[in-house]
Amino acid sequence: MANLLQVEHLSLTMNKTSILKDVSFEIEEGHLCAFIGSNGAGKTTTIKCIVGLYPYTQGKITINGVSAKNAMSHYALGYVPEKENFPKIKVKRFLTSMSEFYHLDKNKTNTTVQKLYQLFQIEGFENHRLTKLSSGQKKKILIIQALINNPDILIMDEPTENMDPDARLIFYEVINTFKKMKKTIFISTHNLDEIQKYADDVVIINDGEIKFTGSIKSKDLYQIYERYTDNKRNESVAKEIKKITAADIFNTSL
């Protein structure tokens, strides 16, 4: 199989601080790859470089053989950002604008969107303002706009954050369907229990550096994560936590 996404020697410095350090990995076509790391490890920054939101001068990113710096490469992408930044417009207008961006057939898009509304249980919200939706509803709209163009590769940054349990189950059923369609999926997440069930591969990043890439079939994701992240720091934190008691926090005895 071909590698649909390739990141080669990507480095990024912001305000004289090195954020990404020679980041390299690749994702095989039709695979779901989990992208994991602690807060501030470089996950969102890497994703924003891939989707064209952060300009980079060192390294190379190719999407389906096309440079990520070429706007045409983005037509193969569906992107769910970590946080929404919606314009003050209604849901229907937003999704119509997204379909126009991809030059999609209006009737087919309407049918697809209606099915996704039903699937994610947000029927009747077409005329609601995006800014008035709950955090979980906003996340569902972000996922719908990412799926609207039937992309070859889905790039998702914490896609199930703020979702209720039912919505999370539906989301992963959709993702499983996309896998069966040989779509490529790259998901940044902190929820290792969820992603363990669905992922084929994992990329672990820590302090802006790739620590591990490879298959996780028949492997415990927690063990891989603990092995390739900063265990000394984690052990130090664990020791400090053991010193803390409820009596210390609440000034009471148990």
C-alpha positions as CSV (number, residue, x, y, z in Angstrom):
1,M,0.0,0.0,0.0
2,A,1.0,3.6,-0.6
3,N,1.8,6.1,2.1
4,L,-1.0,8.7,1.8
5,L,0.6,11.1,4.3
6,Q,4.3,11.6,4.7
7,V,6.0,14.1,7.0
8,E,9.8,14.3,6.5
9,H,12.2,16.2,8.8
10,L,9.7,18.8,9.8
11,S,11.0,21.5,12.2
12,L,9.3,24.6,13.4
13,T,10.5,27.5,15.6
14,M,8.2,30.1,17.1
15,N,9.5,33.1,19.1
16,K,13.0,31.6,19.1
17,T,11.6,28.5,20.7
18,S,12.0,25.1,18.9
19,I,8.5,23.6,18.8
20,L,9.0,20.7,16.4
21,K,12.4,19.0,16.0
22,D,13.1,16.9,12.9
23,V,9.6,15.3,12.9
24,S,9.2,12.4,10.5
25,F,6.5,9.8,10.1
26,E,4.2,8.3,7.4
27,I,0.7,6.9,7.4
28,E,-0.2,4.0,5.2
29,E,-3.3,4.2,3.0
30,G,-6.4,2.7,4.6
31,H,-4.9,2.8,8.1
32,L,-6.1,4.6,11.3
33,C,-3.1,6.1,13.0
34,A,-3.3,7.5,16.6
35,F,-1.2,10.6,17.3
36,I,-0.5,10.8,21.0
37,G,1.5,12.8,23.4
38,S,1.2,14.9,26.5
39,N,-0.2,18.5,26.4
40,G,2.3,20.8,24.7
41,A,4.1,17.8,23.0
42,G,3.6,19.2,19.5
43,K,0.5,17.3,18.3
44,T,-1.7,20.3,17.3
45,T,1.3,22.2,15.8
46,T,2.2,19.2,13.6
47,I,-1.4,18.9,12.5
48,K,-1.7,22.6,11.7
49,C,1.5,22.3,9.5
50,I,-0.1,19.4,7.7
51,V,-3.4,21.2,6.9
52,G,-1.6,24.4,5.9
53,L,-2.4,26.6,8.9
54,Y,1.2,27.0,10.0
55,P,3.8,27.9,7.4
56,Y,7.0,25.8,7.8
57,T,10.4,26.3,6.1
58,Q,12.2,23.2,7.2
59,G,11.0,19.8,6.1
60,K,8.5,18.3,3.7
61,I,4.9,17.2,3.9
62,T,3.2,15.3,1.1
63,I,-0.5,14.3,0.9
64,N,-1.3,11.6,-1.6
65,G,1.9,12.5,-3.4
66,V,1.2,16.3,-3.5
67,S,3.1,18.8,-1.4
68,A,1.0,20.2,1.5
69,K,2.2,23.7,0.3
70,N,0.1,23.1,-2.9
71,A,-3.5,24.1,-2.2
72,M,-4.7,21.3,-4.4
73,S,-3.5,18.8,-1.8
74,H,-6.1,20.0,0.7
75,Y,-9.0,18.8,-1.5
76,A,-8.1,15.3,-0.4
77,L,-8.4,16.3,3.3
78,G,-11.1,16.4,5.9
79,Y,-10.0,18.4,9.0
80,V,-11.4,18.6,12.5
81,P,-9.6,21.2,14.6
82,E,-9.1,20.9,18.3
83,K,-11.1,24.1,18.9
84,E,-13.8,25.7,16.8
85,N,-13.6,29.3,15.6
86,F,-17.0,29.6,13.9
87,P,-18.2,32.7,12.1
88,K,-21.5,34.2,13.3
89,I,-23.6,32.5,10.8
90,K,-26.2,29.7,10.8
91,V,-25.3,26.0,10.5
92,K,-26.8,25.6,7.1
93,R,-24.9,28.6,5.6
94,F,-21.7,27.3,7.1
95,L,-22.0,23.8,5.6
96,T,-23.2,25.3,2.3
97,S,-20.0,27.4,2.2
98,M,-17.9,24.4,2.8
99,S,-19.5,22.5,0.0
100,E,-19.0,25.5,-2.3
101,F,-15.3,25.5,-1.4
102,Y,-15.0,21.9,-2.5
103,H,-17.1,22.6,-5.7
104,L,-19.5,19.8,-4.7
105,D,-22.9,19.1,-6.3
106,K,-25.5,20.9,-4.3
107,N,-28.2,18.2,-4.3
108,K,-25.8,15.4,-3.4
109,T,-24.3,17.5,-0.6
110,N,-27.7,18.3,0.8
111,T,-28.5,14.5,0.9
112,T,-25.2,13.7,2.6
113,V,-25.6,16.5,5.2
114,Q,-29.1,15.4,6.0
115,K,-27.9,11.8,6.6
116,L,-25.1,13.1,8.8
117,Y,-27.6,15.3,10.8
118,Q,-29.7,12.1,11.4
119,L,-26.6,10.1,12.3
120,F,-25.3,12.5,14.8
121,Q,-28.8,13.3,16.1
122,I,-28.7,17.1,15.4
123,E,-31.7,17.3,13.1
124,G,-33.5,20.7,13.3
125,F,-30.4,22.7,14.0
126,E,-29.9,23.9,10.4
127,N,-31.1,27.4,11.2
128,H,-29.4,27.7,14.6
129,R,-26.4,30.0,14.8
130,L,-23.1,28.2,15.2
131,T,-22.1,30.3,18.2
132,K,-25.2,29.3,20.1
133,L,-24.7,25.6,19.9
134,S,-23.4,23.6,22.8
135,S,-19.8,22.4,22.8
136,G,-20.8,18.9,21.9
137,Q,-23.0,20.1,19.0
138,K,-20.2,22.3,17.7
139,K,-17.9,19.3,17.6
140,K,-20.5,17.4,15.6
141,I,-20.7,20.2,13.1
142,L,-17.0,20.2,12.8
143,I,-17.0,16.5,12.0
144,I,-19.8,16.8,9.5
145,Q,-17.9,19.5,7.6
146,A,-14.8,17.3,7.6
147,L,-16.8,14.4,6.0
148,I,-18.7,16.5,3.6
149,N,-16.3,16.1,0.7
150,N,-15.8,12.3,1.2
151,P,-12.0,12.9,1.8
152,D,-9.2,10.4,1.2
153,I,-7.7,11.3,4.5
154,L,-9.2,12.6,7.7
155,I,-7.0,14.7,10.0
156,M,-8.7,15.0,13.5
157,D,-7.5,16.9,16.6
158,E,-9.3,15.6,19.7
159,P,-12.5,14.9,17.7
160,T,-14.6,13.3,20.5
161,E,-13.8,16.0,23.1
162,N,-17.0,17.3,24.8
163,M,-19.1,14.5,23.1
164,D,-21.6,12.5,25.1
165,P,-21.1,8.6,25.2
166,D,-23.7,8.0,22.5
167,A,-22.1,10.5,20.1
168,R,-18.7,9.0,20.7
169,L,-20.0,5.5,19.8
170,I,-21.6,6.9,16.6
171,F,-18.4,8.7,15.8
172,Y,-16.3,5.6,15.9
173,E,-18.8,3.6,13.9
174,V,-18.5,6.3,11.2
175,I,-14.7,6.0,11.5
176,N,-14.9,2.2,11.1
177,T,-17.0,2.7,8.0
178,F,-14.3,5.0,6.6
179,K,-11.6,2.4,7.3
180,K,-13.6,-0.2,5.4
181,M,-13.7,2.2,2.5
182,K,-9.8,2.3,2.6
183,K,-9.8,5.9,3.9
184,T,-6.8,7.1,5.8
185,I,-7.4,8.5,9.3
186,F,-5.0,10.4,11.6
187,I,-6.4,11.2,15.0
188,S,-4.8,13.1,17.8
189,T,-6.3,12.1,21.1
190,H,-5.7,11.7,24.9
191,N,-8.2,8.9,25.2
192,L,-6.1,5.8,24.8
193,D,-8.8,3.4,25.8
194,E,-11.0,4.5,22.9
195,I,-8.4,4.7,20.2
196,Q,-6.8,1.4,21.2
197,K,-9.9,-0.4,19.9
198,Y,-9.7,1.1,16.4
199,A,-6.1,2.2,15.6
200,D,-3.7,0.2,13.4
201,D,-0.7,2.4,14.1
202,V,0.6,5.0,16.5
203,V,2.9,8.0,16.4
204,I,4.1,9.2,19.7
205,I,5.5,12.7,20.1
206,N,7.2,14.2,23.2
207,D,8.7,17.6,23.5
208,G,8.5,18.2,19.8
209,E,10.3,15.0,18.8
210,I,8.9,11.7,17.5
211,K,9.6,8.9,20.0
212,F,7.9,6.0,18.3
213,T,6.1,5.0,15.1
214,G,4.7,1.6,14.3
215,S,1.9,-0.9,14.5
216,I,-0.1,-1.4,17.8
217,K,-1.8,-4.6,16.8
218,S,-1.8,-7.0,19.8
219,K,0.1,-4.3,21.8
220,D,-0.9,-2.3,24.9
221,L,-1.0,1.3,23.9
222,Y,-0.5,2.5,27.5
223,Q,2.7,0.5,27.8
224,I,4.0,1.9,24.5
225,Y,3.1,5.4,25.6
226,E,4.7,5.1,29.0
227,R,7.9,3.6,27.5
228,Y,8.4,6.3,24.9
229,T,7.4,9.4,26.9
230,D,9.2,11.1,29.7
231,N,8.9,8.4,32.4
232,K,11.2,10.2,34.8
233,R,8.9,13.2,34.9
234,N,5.9,10.9,35.3
235,E,7.5,9.0,38.1
236,S,8.3,12.3,39.8
237,V,4.7,13.4,39.5
238,A,3.4,10.1,40.8
239,K,5.7,10.4,43.9
240,E,4.4,13.8,44.6
241,I,0.8,12.7,44.3
242,K,1.4,9.9,46.8
243,K,2.4,12.5,49.4
244,I,-1.0,14.3,49.0
245,T,-3.9,13.1,51.1
246,A,-7.5,14.2,51.2
247,A,-6.8,15.6,54.7
248,D,-4.2,17.9,53.2
249,I,-6.6,19.2,50.6
250,F,-9.7,19.6,52.6
251,N,-8.2,20.1,56.0
252,T,-10.1,17.2,57.4
253,S,-9.4,13.6,58.6
254,L,-10.8,10.4,57.0
